Each structure stands twice: as structure tokens, then as C-alpha cells.
Amino acid sequence: MNQTTLPNLLILDDEEEIAGILGDLARQCGFEVTITHEAGVFFERLNEKTQYIILDLMIPDVDGVDVLRMLSGKKFSISVILISGADRRVLQSAEALAIQYGLKISGVLEKPIRIREYQKLLTGLISEQKTNLLILLHPGKE
């Protein structure tokens, strides 16, 4: 994949070190990555090219559920990966709410994030992206 076809990933996590690691691993897997640490900047960077989002539910300046609600109002096709250090039930509730909002959830990861689990999720998304691209370019040749 060349630079123009890399899937676009936008990260919102207030923990800069963790966001940096998540971004580096995503780049290694083949994503074009933008990292943000505040909701305001996140929404400034969010656009129709954004395909994937990693959203930390526990951001100091905004509730992650509010971010999900705001995302549901966007007309973009975005897949969301939820992450949090909160209790597993919080993640499950946020996932259910996001689905009710009509958002596509690609993954749910608890902090501390297991690197192999994260990489497996990302490589699966890349593989899915390539398959979808091939189907678009060569319909009927799946």
C-alpha cells in the first residue's frame, strides 16, 4: 500500500506515552496515524478521510460517551476501537451504547493493553481493508 491508500487512524488518548506507543504500532501495521490528547483537537482533526478511531473513554476534558454521541452525528463511515482502564463493564456498556448510536465497533481493549492483542486487531483491520479494496477493484473475483 502506498501513502495515498494507507487506512487513516485517529487516536484520542490523554496519556501521551500510551498514545505514542499505540500510534507507532499502528504505523508498523500499515496505518496513517494522527494522535490527539484533547477532545477539541480530536474533533478538529476528524474528517471524511478518517476511517478508524481509537477512543480512550477516560479523557479528563470530556466523557468518552459524549464523544461517541457526537461521532454518531457525523456522516462519516468510521470504525471505533474503544480503550479504557476502567472496569470491563464500563467498556461493555460503552460498546452497547455506541452500537445503539449506529457506530461500528472494531474492537474493545482494556488498559493495560496487551500488545499482541492490539497488533492482531490492527492486522485484521488491514487485511479486511485490503480485501474490500480488491472487491471494489475486481468485483466478482473474491
N, C-alpha and C positions, 0 to 999 in steps of 0.2 A: 504494500500500500504506500502510495506516495503521500506527501504532506497534504495535498488537497483532499484526499479521501480518508484521512485518519478520522475515526469517530471522536467527537468532541465531548469532553467530560468537564463539568464544572463542580468544584468541591467547595462546600461550606462547612468549615470546622474552625472553631476559635482556638484550638490547640495547634499552634504553628508547626511544632515538630511533627506531630502526628499527620497533619495535613500535608506536610512536605514529603513524608515517607509514603503516604498514600498516593500522592502525585507522582513521585519517582517510580514507584512500582507500576502505576498505570501507564506511564510513558514507556517503560520497558515492555509492557504488554501490547503497545501499539496505539495508545490514545494520545490525542492532543489535549493537554490539561491546562485548566485555569484554576488557580487556588484563591479562595476568598476566606476572610476570617470574620466578616461582619455581614449581616443580612442586607444592609443598604447597598454595599458594594456587590454582593451576590446578585441582587436584582438589577443592578446597572449592567452587569456582565451577561446576564441571561438574555439569550436571543434565539431566533429561529434556527440557528446553527447548532445550538446546544441539544445533544441527543441523550446524554446521561448526566445525572446529578448524584453526587454523594452528599447526603444531608445529615449532619450531626443534629440530633434532636435537642441537645442541651447547649444552646447558644445563649450567652449572657444577655444580649440585647434584644432577643426575640424568642418566642416559643416556637419550637420546631413544628408543632401542629398548625400554628398560624402560617408558617412558610408553606406547608402542604396545602392549606386552604387557598393561599394566594397563587400557588402553582396551578391549582385546579381551574383558575380563571384565565390562565394563559391558553392561547390557541396553538401551542407548540406540541409536537409529539415527543415527549420526554419520558425516559425510564429512570426511576429513582432507586437508589440504594440508600437505605436507612442505616445509620450507625448511632450507637449511644452506649454510654457507660451506665445508663440507668437499668433498672430491673428489666428482665426479659419480658415481663407482662406489659411494660410501657412500650417496648418495641412492637409487641404483638398488637396492642391497641392502636398505635400509630399506623401500623401496616393496614389494619382493618379500616381505619378512617380514610387513609389515602385511597384505598380501593373504592370506598363509598364515594369519594370525591372524583372518581374516574381516572385516577393516576395509575400508571403501570409501575409495579414494584418489581425490580430485577433482583433484589437481594436485601437481606436484613442481617446485619452483623453487630455483635456485641463487642464493646471495648473491654479489655484489650483485644484488638483484632488479631486473629490468627493469620499470619502472612500467607500460608499455603491456601487457606480457605478463600482469602481475598483474591489471590492470584488465579485460583481456579474459577472464581466467579468472573473475573475480568477476561480470562482467556475464553470462557464460554460466551461472553458477550461479543468478543471479537469474532469468534467462529460463527456465531449467529449473524453478525453484521456481514461477513463475507458471503455466507450462504444466501442471504437476502439480496445482496448486490448481484450475485451470479444469476439468481432467479429473475431479477429485473432486466439484466443484460441479455439473458438467454432463456426466455420463457419456454416452458415445456421440456427443458433439459435438466430437470432436477435429478 
